[in-house]
């Protein structure tokens, strides 16, 4: 089972097995630092560090990959650094579709 969720940033997928229900808040907290919004690599690390905070020594529950899971419990959160946008993408269908799109600024309000 689990509360599986992912954040996609560039070609990288950040995965949580247990905190998919908290993923939007974790992303909001990471972006609220207003650091490295234009640097995809650093921003990915900032987001992932927020995701694993307090669990850094655990060997399960989180992952970094190059593929989207097809059994997520929550919409995929896509971080578009170039356009400073975030959207929720419903997955698990033959075609994915965007549920909601917002700017970084609007997202952290």
N, C-alpha and C positions, 0 to 999 in steps of 0.2 A: 504494500500500500504506500502511504506517504502523502506528502503535500508537494508534489514535484512541480518545479517551475524553472524557467530559464530567462536569462537576459542575453540578447545578442548585441554585440558591439563589434562592428566590422565583420570579420570572418570568424570571430570567436564567440562561443556560447558559454556562459557562466551558469552553472547548474546548482540547484539546491534540491535535496530530496525531502526535507522536512519543513522548509519555510516558504513554500510557494505563496502561502496566504499573506506573508509579510514582505514579499519581494518589492512591491511598489513603494512601501514605506522605507525599506532599506535603500532603494535606488534614490528616493527623494532625499534621504539623509546624506548619501554620498554626493549628490549633485549640489546640495545646499552648501557644501564647503566652497563652492565656486572656484575650484582649482582644476586646471588642466582640461577645461571644456573643449579646447581645440586640439588636444593631443590624445588620440585614440588609445595608444598603448598605456599611457599613464592613467587615463581616465578608467580604463578597464581594470587596472590594478586597484585604484581607489574604490571602485564599486565592489570588486571581489573582496577586498579587505573589510569593507563594511558588512558584506554577507557573512564572512567567517568569524567576525569579531567574537571573541570568547571561546571559539572552537578551533583555534589555529593548530592545536596539537592532535586533533581528531583525525582519523584516517578514513572516515566515511562521512557521508552527508552532503558533500560539496564536490564539484568537479569543474574542470576547464576543458572544453573540447572544441571540435570543429564541425560538429553535426548537431542538428536539432533533434531532440527526443520527440517521438511521436505519441507518447503517453503522458503528456503534461496534464496537470489538474487545473492549470490556470493559463490564460493567454500568454503567449510569448511577448516579452517586453523588448522592443527594438530601440536601440540608442543610435541615432544618426548624428555622428559628430560633425560631419561636414555641413549639414543644414541645421544643426542645433535643435533637433526634433526627437521626440519619443513617440512611439505608437505601440498600441496593444494589437497583437495579431492573433486572431483565432486560428488554431491549427487543428490538424487531425482530419481534415477533409481533403478532397481531391485538389481543391484550390484553397489557399489561405486568403483571408480577407481582413482588412484593417477595421478594428472596432472604434478606436479613438486615437487621434493624433494631436499632439500639443508641442509647444516650444519648451525648451529647458526652463525658461523663466516661468512660464505658466505652470509647469509641472511641480515646481518646488514651492509654489504659493500655498 
